[in-house]
Amino acid sequence: ARSVDDDVVVLDASFVSKFVLVALRSLQMARKWKRQQALALSFDDLTAGAFASKVLPFIEQAQQKLFASKWCDGDAAPPVRRRVSELARDINACTAALDACRRARHELLGPDGTARVGGAPVDDGGARALEKQYAECVSLCRSKRAVELQVAALAELGGLQLRAGAAGRAAESWVEAVDATFQTYDVVASWPSHIDGVVSTLGLAAVGRCIALLGQLAAQTTRVQLEQ
C-alpha cells in the first residue's frame, strides 16, 4: 500500500540556501543592489528568518548602497537595522554564556580533575552544577542558532561528562555536536550519505571539529560498536 508520503519530495531549505547565498554573492560582486535586496528579502520571508544571520548582512549592505549619498553609504531601513542589532545581541549573549561556563570550569577543575583549592576531589554537587550550566548554554545557543558556539559548548560538556565517568552522556553530547554541525539528525549512524562535498559544504574548520569529535567518540566506544 502506498502512503501519501511516497509522493512528497521534502524541500531541504539548507540545501537551497547554499544556492541563494551564491546568487547573493554574485549580485554583490556585480553591484546589483536592488536585485540583491529583493532576493535576500524574499528568501528571508520564505524561510521565516531561519537563515537571517546569513541573509541580513546582504539586505543591510544593499540598502546602505541604495540610500548612499555622494560621500558615504546611507542607513538601512529601521526594521533591518533593528534585526541586525538583535542578531549581534544574540551572538553576544551566547558568547557571554560560554565564557561564563569556561570561567566556572577553570575555577572548579585543575589539570588532573581535582579542585584548585586544597587539591580535594571535586564534589558531585559542583560537577552537576557545572554540567547544568553548560547544558543551559547549549540550549541558549541552539535557540539563537549560534551553531559554532553550540558545538563548542557541546564538545566541552562531553569532556566534563567523560571526566566525571559518564561516558554514555559524553558520547550523546559529542553526537549532538556533530549533528548540530551538519544540521542533520543522527549523522554518526549514517555518515556515508554525508561525505560527498562535506568540506565545500561545511568549511574546513567545521570538518576539523567533526573529525576531532568523531575521534573522541571512537576512543570511548567498544570494539563491537566501533564499525558503526
Secondary structure, 3 states (H helix, E strand, C coil): CCCHHHHCCCCCHHHHHHHHHHHHHHHHHCCCHHHHHHHHHHHHHHCCCCCHHHHHHHHHHHHHHHCCCCCCCCCCCHHHHHHHHHHHHHHHHHHHHHHHHHHHHHHHCCCCCECCCCCCECCHHHHHHHHHHHHHHHHHHHHCCCHHHHHHHHHHHHHHHHHCCCHHHHHHHHHHHHHHHHCCCCCHHHHHHHCCCHHHHHCHHHHHHHHHHHHHHHHHCCHHHHCC
